[in-house]
Amino acid sequence: MWTIILLFVAGITFIFIEIFVPGGIFGLSGCLAIFGSIFLCFKNYPSIALYVLLLELVSAGIAIILALKLLPKTKFGKYVILSKKEGKNEGFVSHDSLENIKDKEGIALTLLRPAGKAKINGQKFDVVTEGGYVRKNEKVKVVMISGKKIVVRKI
């Protein structure tokens, strides 16, 4: 029985070490140790194995909930968890704004059925029509921009 308990505690310890030394080896070793303890319990003590498994699952659930609730409030949690929001006001954006081409006209460089390429303001863009087909070299107008998605309409 002590082997099972020792394997389980070693598994939890390895998983805890994985938090500080990422790479996968400690995490994998921890998971294997925990599954090994469960296997040995089912093999050697089948009458109590389900209770031990239930106890391990409940313990893991409680540990996860406590970690999610308490870790962000600790000094270590504040060091590890990113709390600063990086938004537009601070100059962080995932892509350049395309609002400057809204309501501009361009030419379809490819057949738009409904997606393709268009030249707007001298630049090539991936565009989507509102649903219809637009032939190559026909004029289009930007009607909507949603993130990186540019919606055009045939003029």
PLY file of the C-alpha trace (Angstrom):
ply
format ascii 1.0
element vertex 155
property float x
property float y
property float z
element edge 154
property int vertex1
property int vertex2
end_header
0.00 0.00 0.00
2.90 2.37 0.75
4.19 1.89 -2.79
0.89 3.11 -4.18
0.84 6.16 -1.92
4.51 6.90 -2.67
3.89 6.66 -6.44
0.91 9.00 -6.18
2.80 11.58 -4.10
5.79 11.34 -6.47
3.45 11.90 -9.41
1.95 15.00 -7.84
5.45 16.26 -7.01
6.66 15.73 -10.59
3.65 17.59 -11.98
4.31 20.44 -9.53
7.98 20.54 -10.66
6.80 20.70 -14.29
5.27 24.10 -13.53
8.73 25.50 -12.75
10.83 23.42 -15.17
8.77 23.10 -18.35
9.77 20.60 -20.97
7.35 17.74 -20.54
9.60 15.16 -18.87
8.46 15.86 -15.30
4.82 16.22 -16.37
4.88 12.94 -18.27
6.68 11.20 -15.41
4.12 12.56 -12.97
1.19 11.35 -15.06
2.79 7.92 -15.46
3.41 7.68 -11.70
-0.19 8.60 -10.91
-1.57 6.13 -13.46
0.87 3.53 -12.10
-0.45 4.04 -8.60
-4.01 3.63 -9.85
-3.05 0.47 -11.77
-1.27 -1.06 -8.75
-4.23 -0.25 -6.57
-6.64 -2.01 -8.93
-4.25 -4.97 -9.20
-3.42 -5.44 -5.51
-6.47 -4.01 -3.75
-9.47 -4.36 -6.08
-11.97 -4.01 -3.23
-10.88 -0.46 -2.39
-9.54 0.59 -5.78
-12.66 2.48 -6.83
-12.66 4.43 -3.57
-9.00 5.33 -4.04
-9.67 6.41 -7.62
-12.63 8.51 -6.49
-10.50 10.04 -3.71
-7.76 10.90 -6.23
-10.24 12.51 -8.64
-11.89 14.55 -5.89
-8.49 15.59 -4.53
-7.35 16.66 -7.99
-10.56 18.63 -8.51
-10.21 20.41 -5.19
-6.54 21.15 -5.89
-7.38 22.64 -9.29
-10.18 24.80 -7.88
-7.99 26.01 -5.03
-5.13 26.75 -7.40
-7.40 28.77 -9.69
-8.86 30.71 -6.76
-5.79 31.25 -4.58
-2.81 31.28 -6.97
-3.59 34.67 -8.57
-3.63 36.27 -5.08
-0.19 35.01 -4.03
3.11 36.73 -4.68
4.22 33.83 -6.87
0.92 33.88 -8.77
1.25 37.58 -9.47
4.76 36.92 -10.78
3.73 34.02 -13.04
0.29 35.14 -14.28
0.08 37.98 -16.79
-2.29 40.59 -15.40
-1.59 43.60 -17.61
-3.93 43.98 -20.54
-2.25 44.89 -23.80
-4.82 46.81 -25.80
-5.04 49.36 -28.57
-4.52 52.26 -26.17
-1.07 50.93 -25.25
-0.15 50.41 -28.90
-0.65 46.64 -29.09
-2.61 45.43 -32.10
-2.67 42.06 -33.82
-2.80 43.61 -37.29
-2.77 46.98 -38.99
-6.08 48.79 -39.15
-7.83 48.58 -42.49
-10.36 51.31 -41.73
-8.58 53.68 -44.14
-9.84 51.67 -47.13
-13.50 51.68 -46.03
-15.75 53.05 -48.81
-12.80 53.04 -51.26
-13.06 51.63 -54.75
-10.77 49.11 -56.39
-10.48 46.46 -59.09
-10.92 42.71 -58.73
-7.59 41.08 -59.59
-9.09 37.59 -59.62
-12.53 36.11 -60.06
-14.32 36.71 -56.76
-16.50 33.69 -56.07
-17.04 35.01 -53.44
-13.43 35.24 -52.21
-10.40 36.42 -54.13
-7.96 39.32 -54.48
-8.60 42.95 -55.23
-6.43 46.03 -55.66
-7.59 48.90 -53.48
-5.60 52.13 -53.09
-2.73 50.52 -54.98
-2.45 47.58 -52.57
-3.49 43.94 -53.02
-5.95 42.56 -50.46
-7.76 39.29 -49.89
-11.45 40.20 -50.12
-14.87 38.59 -49.92
-17.99 39.68 -51.75
-21.38 39.99 -50.10
-22.32 36.71 -51.71
-22.30 37.21 -55.46
-19.65 36.59 -58.09
-17.48 39.38 -59.44
-15.46 38.95 -62.62
-11.79 39.81 -62.92
-11.05 43.51 -63.65
-14.53 44.67 -62.53
-14.80 47.60 -60.13
-15.58 46.90 -56.50
-16.23 49.03 -53.44
-15.31 48.20 -49.83
-18.57 48.08 -47.86
-17.49 46.53 -44.57
-14.34 45.70 -42.60
-14.37 43.22 -39.74
-10.88 42.60 -38.34
-8.86 41.41 -41.34
-11.95 40.52 -43.37
-12.70 42.98 -46.17
-16.17 42.76 -47.73
-16.66 44.30 -51.18
-19.59 44.92 -53.50
-19.59 45.10 -57.28
-20.15 48.65 -58.57
0 1
1 2
2 3
3 4
4 5
5 6
6 7
7 8
8 9
9 10
10 11
11 12
12 13
13 14
14 15
15 16
16 17
17 18
18 19
19 20
20 21
21 22
22 23
23 24
24 25
25 26
26 27
27 28
28 29
29 30
30 31
31 32
32 33
33 34
34 35
35 36
36 37
37 38
38 39
39 40
40 41
41 42
42 43
43 44
44 45
45 46
46 47
47 48
48 49
49 50
50 51
51 52
52 53
53 54
54 55
55 56
56 57
57 58
58 59
59 60
60 61
61 62
62 63
63 64
64 65
65 66
66 67
67 68
68 69
69 70
70 71
71 72
72 73
73 74
74 75
75 76
76 77
77 78
78 79
79 80
80 81
81 82
82 83
83 84
84 85
85 86
86 87
87 88
88 89
89 90
90 91
91 92
92 93
93 94
94 95
95 96
96 97
97 98
98 99
99 100
100 101
101 102
102 103
103 104
104 105
105 106
106 107
107 108
108 109
109 110
110 111
111 112
112 113
113 114
114 115
115 116
116 117
117 118
118 119
119 120
120 121
121 122
122 123
123 124
124 125
125 126
126 127
127 128
128 129
129 130
130 131
131 132
132 133
133 134
134 135
135 136
136 137
137 138
138 139
139 140
140 141
141 142
142 143
143 144
144 145
145 146
146 147
147 148
148 149
149 150
150 151
151 152
152 153
153 154
